[in-house]
Amino acid sequence: MIQTLPLALPATLVDHHAIDLTALYSKGWGLSFVDAAGSPNGEVYTLTTLYRHMYRAADDEPGPKSADFGYRIITRYSAEGEVLASALFRTGGAEKGDSAVADGGDLGLCVLPDGVLAITATPDRTTIVAPDLSLVLAVYDSKDGRPYREFAPGEGDPFAGSISVTPSGRLLCTLAEYGVWRYGNLLTNLVGIADGPLTADSKPPIRALASLDPEPAHQGPVDLRPHATYQGSPIGMTNRPRPALTELAAGEDRLSGWERSSLGRPAALSDSLFVVPFFAETFRGGSRGQPFVFALVNDQGEMTGRLHGLHEWRDSPFTGFNFSLVADPYRGRAFHLNRYGLYAWDKAGVLRAKLDTETKPFKPLTHFTLGACAPNGDLLLVHAKQHLVLRVPTPDDLTALGDTVEEALRTYARQRTALKKQWGPVNWHWTHSTPLHRI
């Protein structure tokens, strides 16, 4: 079923801070989409960031109506598209002292096999939240704040920086390491698989499958991660999967190489086959044409192939930095959306559909980002300016994807008009009055 869902702000929060929804973002505030996740029961969760930075004179009275703030907002929708509840925590999370959530970089959402929600962040921070968003059930936090503070062995209790779920409930994870590409902080560098449930009482061990930088610099005993292993020993120092993905792809581009490349969030194509995206270095002056690989990696850590059919220049994800890739592991398909088109592959890596945004029917896709693939195969596309989520069912035959998306875009226009009459948004900002939890 095609649905259009508003990325709605809690009305109580808008009132509390007297947010001027008519103001331009250049005035010091903004709302942006971060991630989405679908649940097997048809529910959807979205994660957004809301912030405000205001100029105040020295003699201004402090108060919520003039305060600077930064929030992460999670919104829960029913299978029918109704807003059920929302939860918020301050950017900085537990470090701010008023939230239990372990915030960080590259935030993501994942619905675990038992239905609870996981909020992930780098470096290796995982927060488990009740499905109704009412409370935090557990926090697995690396507490590694380098280079801003010293880090002691055993100080944290980490899990993963991102999680995706396979059909049998395996957890496809990413992990951060110190010293990647000789930087003095922690960057995502490893892909691993965990067999076993992640709960409030226990976490499963992660077995590393692939690495990006084969030799991170300046590591010592403090960098060993007992919960993540390779060949039976803790990850860290010289122990990680080799050859690294960048070594396997070393012949792809002789000009730039793969140093300072970055690892994207992997997606499960099945229980034992995964897509691992990685991208060459980005440059300030433009990166279109830089190499990228959507590698196929099995659960034994072997790179068995890649997703084919994208041209480094004509189909570049570097334009607009649209790096998201999602997958439907139940039907073995992968999807990617960037400025130039929507792409779909089978699990053999064959490109089965490309919806070119230079053609009139699919030009509206340039305004959307790819948020997630729900467990039933629906794509969640997010309109960045109108703050709406378009839920698009995908056909069994990928050659019919164009007809399906074309109909979804026409339906989006009709449903958007109906939502405007029902919600009365201000400058494409939607507000709701359903329960708000502070976690």
N, C-alpha and C positions, 0 to 999 in steps of 0.2 A: 504494500500500500504506500503510495506517495504521500509524504507528510511534509509540512513546513512548520518548524518550531522556532519560537522567538528566544534569542539569547537574552533572557529577561533579568533585570536588576531587581533586587529586593527593595520594595517601596520604603520600608523602614530605614534602610541604609541611605537611600537618596534623601529622605527627609532629615535624618540625623545630621548629615553633613551639608545639607542645603545645596546639593549638587545642581548646578545650572545645566540642564540637559540641552538647552539651546546653544550653549557656548561652543565655539570651535575648539578642537583639540589643541590648536596652537596657543590657546589661553592657559594651558598648563594642566590639563586633565585628559584622560583617555580610557577607553574600554577596548580590549583586544582578546581575541580567541586564542586559546592555548592548545586544548586537546579535547577529544570526545571518546566515549566508549559505549558500546552496546552490551546489553545483558541478554542471556538466553531467553528470559521471559518477555522480551520485547521492549523493556525499559531502556532509556538512554540517559547518560550522564555527560554534561559538558563542563569544561573548566575554562574560566576567563580570568583576566587580570584587570582590575580597576585601580586607577591611581589619580592623585591630584598633587600638584606642587604650586603653591600660591605665593605671590609676593605680599609681604606684610610689613608694615612700618614697625619700628622698634617699640612704639607705645601701644600697639594693637593688643587688645585683650585676647589671650589664647582661648580656644573653644572649638568644639567639633565643627561649627559652621565655617570656620576659617582655617581649620587644621590641614596640614599635609597628611596624606595617607596612601597606603598601598595595600590592596586586598587581593587574595585569590578567592574566586567564587565558584563553587560547584553547584550545578542545578540538576535536579532529577526530574525526568519526564516519564509519564506512564506510556504503555504501549499504544494508547490512543492519542498521545501527544499532549496530554495535560501536564502542566507544571505541578509537581507534587510537593517539593520542598527545595530548599537551598541551604548551603553551609558556607561559611567564610572563615578564612584565617588570614592574618597579616602576612605580607611578604617578609620573608625572614623566618617565618614559622616559629618553631620552638626557641630560636635565638632571640626573639622579641619578648619572650617570657609570658605572653598571654595566649599562647596556642600550644597544643600538643603536637601539631603536625611538623614533621621534619621537612622544611622547605629547602630549595636549592635551585640549581640550574636545570634546564631541559625537563621541565615538569611533564608528567604524563599520567593518564588514568588507565586502569585495567580492572575489569570485573573478574574476580577469581572464580574457580569452579564451584565453590560453596556459596556464591552470590554476594560476598562482601566486596567492597571497593578498595582497591589499592591505589594510593597516590605515590608516584615514584619521582625521584629527583636525583641528580648527581651531586656529590659522589656517593653512590650506593646507599641512598636513603629511601626507605619504604615505610609508608604509614598505612595501616589497615583501618578502614572506617566502616561502620555499620551501614547496611544497604539503605536505610532511611535517612542517613547523614546525621543522625542525632548525636553520635559520640565516636571518639577514637578508641579502637579496640587494642591496638598495639603499635609500637614504633620500633623499627630497626634502622638505626642511624649510625653511620660510620664515624660521625663526629670529627671527621678529618677536615680541618679548616686551613690547611696549608695553602698559600704561603703566609696567611695572616696571623697564624699562631702555631706554636709547637704542637706536635702530635706524639703521644706516647703509645707504645705497644699495648694492645688490649683495651685501649680507651673506649672504643666504640663497639657497636653491635650491628654491623652492616648487613644488608641483603643485596639489593640490585638497584641500578639506575633506571631501568625500564623493564617491563614485563609484558609478554604476550602469551596467550593460552592456546595450546594445541587441542584437537578434539578429544583426546583421552585425558586431558588435564595436566599435561606436562607444562612447565613454565620456561619459556624462552626469554633469557635475561641478557642485559648488558652490565658490564662492570667497568669502573674507572680505575686508572692507575696513575701513580705519581711519576713525573718525569717524561711523559709521552712527548716525543719530538723535542726533548731536552727542555721543555717548559717546566717552570718551577711550581706547577700546581697539578691538579688531578683532572684528567680528561678521559672520556669514554674510550676504552681500548680493547675490551674483550667481549666475546659472545659466548654464552654458556647455556646449558640445559639443566633443569632441576626436576627430578622425579620425586614426587611426594607433595603433600599439601603444605601451603604456607598459611599458618594460623596465628592466633594471638598467643598461643603457647609454645609454638615451635616453628622453625624454618628448615626447609630441606637443603641439603648440600647442593652446590652448583658445580657441574663438571664443565670446564672450559673447552670450547670447540674451536675457536678462531681468535686471532689477534690482529691488530692493525699495525702498530709499531712493534717490531720483534724484539727491540732492545731499549726499553725506556731507561733514561739516565738517572744516576744519583739515587738508586734505590738501596735500601738496607733492610735489616731484619724487621724494622717497623712496618715495612710495606708488605709483608707476608699476610695473606688472607686465608685463615684456616677454613672458612666456610666455602671457599672456592678452590678447587683443585685441578691440577693437570697431571695425568699419569700417576695419580694417587698422592701427590704432594701439594702443599699449599701454593697457590699462585703468588708470584712475586720474585724479585731479583732476576735470576736467569731462567726461571721456570714458567713457561707459557707456550701455547701452541706455535710450532714452527713447521714448515715455512708460514710466515704471516701472509695475510691477504695481499698486502702491498708487495711482498716478494713474488707472489704468484702472478701479479698483474704488472710486474716491473717492465715488461716489454711493450706495454700498451701505449706509452707516451715517452719518447726519448728526450723531449725538451724540458718538461717540468718535473718528471718523476713523481713519486708519491709522498715525499717528505712533507710534513705538516698537513697531511690529508686528515679527513674526519670521518668518523663512523656514524652512520645513520641508525635509526631504530629498526632492528630486524623484524621480519614478519614470518609467520608459520604458514607454509603451503600445505603441510600435512603433519602427522605426528613425528616424522623423521626427516623432513626436508624443509629448509628455511631459506628465505631471501635475506641477504645481508648487504645493504647498500653502503658504499663508501665513495667519498668525493675528494678530488684533489684540492689543493690549497685555493682559497679565495683571495682575490686582490681588490684593493680599494678602487682601482680604475676600471673594474669590470672583469668578470670571470667567465663570460659566455665562451664556450669552446673548450673549457678545461675538461679533462677526462673524468668519468665517473663509471662505476661498475655496480650492477645489481647482481651480486654473486649468489649462486645456488650452493648451499652448504648442507651436507647431511649430518645426521646425529653422531657420526663417527669423526666429524671434523674435516671431511674431505670436500674440497671445492669441486663439484661435479659439473659445473657449467655456469651459465648466466642467463639473464633475461635479455633477449636479443631484440634488435629492430630500432633502437634509438640512435640518432645521429648526434655527435657531440656538440655541433653548432645549431642545427635546425631544431633539435628537441631538447635544448639545454635546460636542466633544472636550475642552473645558476641564475638565469634571468628571474628576478623576483625571489630567489632563494626558496623555491618550492621543492623541498627535498623529501616530503612525506611519501611513503610507500606502504600500502596496506594489502592484506591478503584474506581470502576466504579459504580456510584450510579444509572445510568440509567438501568443497568442490574443486579444490586445487587451482585457484586462480589468484593472480596478483594484479593490483591496480596502482596507477600513478597519474597524478594530475599536475601539470605545470602550465606556464603561460601559453604553450603551443598546442596542448591537446590533452585529452584523457586517453590513457593507454591501458590495455588489458592483455595479460599473458596467461597461458596454461602452465601447468607445473613442469612441462618439458622446456619451458623458457621461450616458447614460440609466441610472437606477438600476434594476437588474434583480432584485435580491434584498435584503431586509432581514430579518435574523434577530433578532427583538426579545427582549432579555434579560429582559423582564418576563413572557415566557411560560415555562412550566415546562421544556420541552425545552432551551431555550437559556440559562437562568439561569446554568448553570456557566460560560458564557463571561465573566462578570464577573470571574472569577479569572484570566483569561488576558490576555496582551498579544500584539500581533501582531509577530512577530520578523522575518519575511522571506517572500518568495515564491520558491521554488526555480525553476530554469530549466524544469522540467517542469510548473510550475503548482501544485505542492503548497504549502500554507500552513504555516508554522512558527509555532505558537502556544505561548507560554511561560507556565507556571503559576508565579507569583512566589513562592508560599509552599512549594509542594511541589518546586520546582526541577526541573521536568520539561518537556520539549519534546514537543508533540503535532504530529505530521506528518499533515496532512489533505489527501488528494487532492481536487482540485476538478473537478466534472463539466463536460463541454463545454456543456451547457445549464444556464445559471446559475439557471433557475427550479427546478432540482433540488438547489441548494446546501443547502437546509434538510435534506433527507433525508440527504445525505452527511455534514453536520456532526453531525446527531443520532446517526448510526451511529458516527462518530468519537469522540464523547463517551462512548458506551457502551463502545466498545473501549478507550478510555483507562482507564476504571475497571478493566477486566479486566487490561490490561497493567500498570497500576500495581501491582495486587496481586501479579502474577507477579514484577515487578521487586523489590518489597519482600522477597519470599522469597529471591530470588537475590542481592541486594546487601546486605540488612540495613542500611538507612540509619539514621542517628541523627538524630532530630528533622527528618526530611526532608532530611538532608544526606548525599549519596552520595559515596563515595570510590573511586578506582581506582588501580591500580598499573602502568599502562602507561607507556611512556617519557615523561619530562618534560624539556623543553628550556628553557634559560634564554637568551632572546634580548635 
